[in-house]
Amino acid sequence: MSGLHEECGVFGVFAERPIDAAKIAYYGLYALQHRGQESCGIVVNDDGLFVSHKDLGTVAEVFTKETLASFPRGTMAVGHTRYGTTGGTNRQNCQPIEVNHVKGRMAIAHNGNLSNAAELRSELELSGAIFHTSSDTETIAYLVTRERLAAPSIEDALIRAMGTLDGAYSLVLMSPAKLICARDPYGFRPLCYGKTPDGAYIVASESCALAAVGACFIRDVMPGEVLIFSRDGVVSRRERCGTKPKKLCVFEYIYFARPDSVIDGRSVHAARIDAGRILSETHPVAADLVIGVPDSGLDAALGYSRASGIPYDIGLIKNKYIGRTFISPDGRADQVNIKLSAVEEVVRGKRIVLIDDSIVRGTTSGRIVSLLKRAGAREIHFRVSAPPFLYPCFYGTDVDSRENLIAVSHTPAEIARMIGADSLGFFPTERLNELTGDRRFCRACFDGRYPTKTPEDTRKNRFETKLSERKEE
């Protein structure tokens, strides 16, 4: 709701006997829908034959009952739900990406962004590679395919390719005989796996997707680890483990992940409750009510209420049925008014602490404040469960270039006046380790300390489609 967009979600299933793999992947992607609503896809492995369906839209829009029924039973499947942080929104960029090559077939789904993607793509193009998409995932697929020509196995090819990749990638790869998952050595993006009661292995971006298909959580995939699922069992390859410092994206806990997920041993819900508690300690205020902006602001609002003793209530209602396909008939509808409505009986005449997960440009925040004041709120004290965004992200989070970040050029007091709030308080950067449970995380979007070499051209505007991408579509 505040202008920041999700990541992507990856999902995989492996079984020794044919199962309804497409349906399992469908339920898994449904649980990961919060990580991307632009496109999705599933590829099923039916005894070496790959059958796929991918398109723009949400999981429910793309996979009808008839579409799911058209998939064969299979021993494996790979699924992906996407928000495009790199590459335009078009059908060519839908994942999983499928590759046919001399050593066999491959389907790959990827979450994250490579910080050296431009360099790798240029090198590949100069060597004769022809790209069909504008996503990082195709670059990974090319590198794995190239290494496979000399490597003894698909997992060896992936491990060799990882030596040239830099940045964020949690991925699931399917060959005719194996399901493979890998997490980059920094561990920027989450990845875990589990097992269903009937013996199928499940790989997913978040543990909530394991629960959705009835799988028992086994553990998180370690940074740098490659797991291979085959008829020979589960094999862990750790040649890339420990080669880089762990740098899990802290914003997974603040915004991206679902509250019922557990990432690297830390409950997302508990982390957000703690964020609210810390906000109440660092930015206290006299108020009558605490409310959160749905959905990611609700847990922090509850934490703020518990710590401060100020009552918590539901002051904003989110229209859960407005999807990406909503079109304003006259093009003039206020998107915030359509997506959110204020509960006047709750907010009228009240001094309100309003909790949201972030402020990017301030436009949406200002509209939410205006919405509450029109409903009769007497004061709005805005509290943000993330520090101010000061730098762009190159690892998959859609944090825009510096000129579009309101906190770069304005103080909290100035931002408060701009959005119409009576006061504003951001989460203190120095206390982020209390959310993750340790200090091994990436917070470059807050302090500019990037774990990897950054691209030479750091300009980007992901809120507008470039003319060249419109032409491609």
Residue pairs with C-beta under 8 A, 6 or more apart in sequence:
1 293
1 294
1 318
1 336
1 339
1 340
1 356
1 364
1 368
2 293
2 356
2 357
2 358
2 359
2 360
2 364
2 365
3 360
3 361
3 363
3 364
3 463
4 255
4 357
4 358
4 360
4 397
4 398
4 399
5 83
5 85
5 398
5 462
6 34
6 35
6 36
6 37
6 83
6 256
6 398
7 35
7 36
7 83
7 85
7 111
7 112
7 189
7 205
7 256
7 396
7 397
8 35
8 36
8 80
8 81
8 82
8 83
8 95
8 109
8 110
8 111
8 112
8 205
8 396
9 29
9 32
9 33
9 34
9 35
9 36
9 80
9 81
9 111
9 204
9 205
9 206
9 209
10 32
10 78
10 79
10 80
10 109
10 110
10 111
10 170
10 171
10 172
10 181
10 191
10 203
10 204
10 205
11 25
11 28
11 29
11 32
11 78
11 79
11 80
11 109
11 172
11 202
11 203
11 204
11 205
11 209
12 25
12 76
12 77
12 78
12 79
12 109
12 172
12 174
12 179
12 181
12 202
12 203
12 204
13 19
13 21
13 24
13 25
13 28
13 76
13 77
13 179
13 200
13 201
13 202
13 203
13 213
14 75
14 76
14 179
14 200
14 201
14 203
14 229
14 230
15 21
15 75
15 76
15 198
15 199
15 200
15 201
16 75
16 199
16 231
17 75
18 46
18 47
18 73
18 74
18 75
19 73
19 74
19 75
19 198
19 200
20 73
21 44
21 45
21 71
21 73
21 74
21 75
21 76
21 77
22 42
22 44
22 68
22 71
22 74
22 77
23 68
23 71
24 77
24 200
24 202
24 213
25 42
25 44
25 77
25 78
25 79
26 42
26 59
26 63
26 68
26 79
27 212
27 213
28 79
28 202
28 204
28 209
28 212
28 213
29 40
29 42
29 59
29 79
29 80
29 81
29 209
30 59
30 60
30 212
31 204
31 206
31 208
31 209
31 211
31 212
31 213
31 258
32 81
32 204
32 205
32 206
32 208
32 209
33 58
33 59
33 81
34 256
34 258
35 81
35 83
35 111
35 205
35 206
35 256
36 81
36 82
36 83
37 58
37 81
37 83
37 323
37 324
38 56
38 82
38 83
38 84
38 89
38 324
39 54
39 55
39 56
39 57
39 62
39 81
39 82
39 84
39 89
39 91
39 93
39 94
39 95
40 54
40 55
40 57
40 58
40 59
40 62
40 63
40 79
40 80
40 81
40 82
40 94
41 52
41 53
41 54
41 55
41 62
41 79
41 80
41 94
41 95
41 96
41 109
42 52
42 53
42 54
42 63
42 71
42 77
42 78
42 79
42 96
43 50
43 51
43 52
43 77
43 78
43 79
43 96
43 98
43 107
43 174
44 50
44 51
44 52
44 71
44 72
44 74
44 76
44 77
45 74
45 75
45 76
45 77
45 107
45 174
45 176
46 72
46 73
46 74
46 75
47 74
47 75
48 105
48 176
48 177
49 72
50 98
50 105
50 107
50 174
51 71
51 72
51 74
52 96
52 98
52 107
53 62
53 63
53 67
53 70
53 71
54 62
54 91
54 94
54 95
54 96
55 61
55 62
55 91
55 94
56 62
56 89
56 90
56 91
56 94
57 324
57 325
58 323
58 324
59 81
61 323
61 325
76 174
76 179
77 174
78 96
78 107
78 108
78 109
78 172
78 173
78 174
78 179
79 96
79 109
80 94
80 95
80 96
80 109
80 110
82 93
82 94
82 95
83 398
84 93
84 135
85 113
85 396
85 397
85 398
85 462
86 113
86 117
86 134
86 135
86 136
87 93
87 133
87 134
87 135
87 136
88 134
88 465
88 466
88 469
88 472
88 473
89 465
89 473
90 469
90 472
90 473
92 132
92 133
92 134
92 472
93 133
93 134
93 135
95 108
95 109
95 110
95 135
95 137
96 107
96 108
96 109
96 172
96 174
97 107
97 108
97 109
97 133
97 135
97 137
97 138
97 141
98 105
98 106
98 107
99 105
99 106
99 107
99 108
99 141
99 145
101 145
101 148
102 149
103 145
103 148
103 149
103 154
104 154
104 175
104 176
105 175
105 176
106 141
106 144
106 145
106 154
106 173
106 174
106 175
107 173
107 174
108 137
108 140
108 141
108 144
108 171
108 172
108 173
108 174
109 137
109 171
109 172
109 173
110 135
110 136
110 137
110 140
110 169
110 170
110 171
111 168
111 169
111 170
111 171
111 189
111 191
111 205
111 396
112 136
112 167
112 168
112 169
112 170
112 184
112 188
112 189
112 395
112 396
113 136
113 167
113 168
113 394
113 395
113 396
114 120
114 136
114 139
114 140
114 165
114 166
114 167
114 168
114 169
115 166
115 167
115 168
115 394
115 395
115 450
115 452
115 453
115 454
115 455
116 165
116 166
116 167
116 452
116 453
116 455
117 136
117 139
117 167
118 455
118 457
120 139
120 143
120 164
120 165
121 131
121 139
124 131
124 139
124 142
124 143
125 131
129 142
131 138
131 139
131 142
132 138
134 469
134 472
136 169
137 171
140 161
140 165
140 169
140 171
143 161
143 164
143 165
144 154
144 157
144 158
144 161
144 173
145 157
146 161
147 156
147 157
147 158
147 160
147 161
148 154
148 157
151 157
151 160
154 173
154 175
154 178
154 180
155 178
155 180
155 226
155 228
155 235
155 237
158 173
158 180
158 182
158 226
159 226
159 237
159 239
159 240
162 182
162 184
162 185
162 224
162 226
162 240
163 240
165 184
166 452
166 453
167 184
167 188
167 394
167 395
167 452
168 184
168 186
168 188
168 189
168 249
168 395
168 396
169 182
169 183
169 184
169 188
169 189
170 181
170 182
170 183
170 184
170 188
170 189
170 190
170 191
170 205
170 221
171 181
171 182
172 179
172 180
172 181
172 203
173 179
173 180
173 181
173 182
174 180
177 230
177 231
178 228
178 229
178 230
179 201
179 203
179 228
179 229
179 230
180 226
180 227
180 228
180 229
181 191
181 193
181 203
181 221
181 226
181 227
181 229
182 221
182 225
182 226
182 227
183 189
183 191
183 221
183 222
183 223
183 224
183 225
184 223
184 224
184 244
185 223
185 224
185 240
185 241
185 242
185 243
185 244
186 223
186 244
186 245
186 246
186 247
186 248
186 442
186 451
186 452
187 222
187 223
187 224
187 246
187 247
187 248
187 264
188 247
188 248
188 249
188 395
188 396
188 442
189 205
189 248
189 249
189 252
189 395
189 396
190 205
190 206
190 220
190 248
190 252
190 257
190 261
190 263
190 264
191 203
191 204
191 205
191 220
191 221
192 203
192 204
192 205
192 206
192 207
192 210
192 217
192 218
192 219
192 220
192 221
192 263
193 201
193 202
193 203
193 204
193 210
193 218
193 219
193 221
193 227
194 201
194 202
194 204
194 207
194 210
194 215
194 216
194 217
194 218
195 201
195 202
195 215
195 216
195 218
196 202
196 213
196 214
196 215
196 216
197 214
197 216
200 215
201 229
201 234
202 209
202 210
202 213
202 215
203 221
203 227
203 229
204 210
206 257
206 258
206 261
206 263
207 217
207 260
207 261
207 262
207 263
208 257
208 258
208 260
208 261
210 216
210 217
211 217
211 260
217 262
220 263
220 264
220 265
221 227
222 238
222 241
223 241
223 244
223 246
224 238
224 239
224 240
224 241
224 242
224 243
224 244
225 236
225 237
225 238
225 240
225 241
226 236
226 237
226 238
226 239
226 240
227 234
227 235
227 236
227 237
228 234
228 235
228 236
228 237
244 451
245 440
245 451
246 440
246 441
247 440
247 441
247 442
247 451
248 263
248 264
248 436
248 440
248 441
248 442
249 256
249 395
249 396
249 397
249 441
249 442
250 432
250 435
250 436
250 441
250 442
250 443
251 386
251 397
251 445
252 263
252 268
253 263
253 266
253 268
253 271
253 272
253 275
253 435
253 436
254 271
254 272
254 275
254 296
254 357
254 358
254 385
254 386
254 427
254 435
255 296
255 357
255 358
255 386
256 397
257 263
257 268
258 268
259 268
259 269
259 272
259 299
260 268
260 269
261 268
262 268
264 436
264 437
265 437
266 436
266 437
269 299
271 435
271 436
272 296
272 299
272 300
272 303
272 385
272 435
273 299
273 300
273 302
273 303
273 306
274 303
274 434
274 435
275 299
275 300
275 303
275 385
275 427
275 435
276 299
276 300
276 301
276 302
276 303
276 304
276 305
276 306
276 307
276 355
276 385
277 303
277 304
277 306
277 307
278 427
278 428
278 431
278 434
279 300
279 303
279 304
279 355
279 383
279 384
279 385
279 425
279 427
280 303
280 304
280 307
280 308
281 307
282 425
282 427
282 428
282 431
283 383
283 423
283 425
283 426
284 308
285 353
285 381
285 423
286 351
287 310
287 350
287 351
287 352
287 353
287 379
287 381
288 310
288 311
288 350
288 351
288 352
289 310
289 311
289 312
289 313
289 315
289 346
289 347
289 350
289 351
289 352
289 353
290 301
290 302
290 304
290 305
290 308
290 310
290 311
290 312
290 313
290 352
290 353
290 355
291 301
291 312
291 313
291 314
291 315
291 316
291 346
291 347
291 352
291 353
291 354
291 355
292 298
292 299
292 300
292 301
292 302
292 316
292 354
292 355
292 356
293 316
293 340
293 354
293 355
293 356
293 357
293 368
294 316
294 317
294 318
294 340
295 318
296 356
296 357
297 355
297 356
297 357
297 385
298 355
300 355
300 357
300 383
300 385
301 312
301 353
301 355
302 312
304 310
304 312
304 353
304 355
304 383
305 311
305 312
306 312
308 353
310 353
313 343
313 346
314 343
314 346
315 342
315 343
315 346
315 347
315 352
315 354
315 372
316 340
316 341
316 342
316 343
316 368
316 371
316 372
317 340
317 341
317 342
317 343
318 339
318 340
319 338
319 339
319 340
319 341
322 338
322 339
326 338
328 338
334 367
336 364
336 367
336 368
336 371
337 367
337 371
340 368
340 371
341 371
342 371
342 372
342 374
342 375
342 377
343 375
344 375
344 376
347 372
347 375
347 376
347 377
348 375
348 376
348 377
349 376
349 377
349 378
350 377
350 378
350 379
351 377
351 378
351 379
351 381
352 372
352 377
352 378
352 379
352 380
352 381
353 381
353 383
354 368
354 369
354 372
354 380
354 381
354 382
354 383
354 421
355 383
355 384
355 385
356 365
356 368
356 382
356 383
356 384
356 385
357 384
357 385
357 386
358 384
358 385
358 386
358 389
359 365
359 382
359 384
359 388
359 389
359 406
359 407
359 415
359 419
359 426
360 389
360 399
360 400
360 404
360 405
360 406
361 400
361 404
361 405
361 406
361 463
362 406
362 415
362 418
362 419
365 382
365 419
365 421
366 418
366 419
366 420
369 380
369 382
369 419
369 420
369 421
370 420
372 380
373 380
373 420
379 422
380 420
380 421
380 422
381 421
381 422
381 423
381 424
381 425
382 416
382 419
382 421
382 423
382 424
382 425
383 424
383 425
384 424
384 425
384 426
384 427
385 427
386 426
386 427
386 446
387 426
387 427
387 428
387 429
387 432
387 443
387 446
388 405
388 407
388 412
388 426
388 446
389 399
389 405
389 407
389 408
389 445
389 446
390 402
390 405
390 407
390 408
390 445
390 446
390 447
390 448
391 399
391 402
391 405
391 444
391 445
391 446
391 447
391 448
392 399
392 400
392 401
392 402
392 405
392 445
392 458
392 460
393 399
393 444
393 445
394 450
394 452
394 454
394 455
394 458
395 442
395 444
395 452
397 445
398 462
399 405
399 445
400 460
400 461
400 462
400 463
401 458
401 459
401 460
401 461
402 408
404 461
404 463
406 415
406 418
407 415
407 426
410 418
412 424
412 425
412 426
413 424
415 424
416 422
416 423
416 424
429 443
429 446
429 447
432 441
432 443
432 446
433 439
433 441
442 451
443 449
444 450
444 451
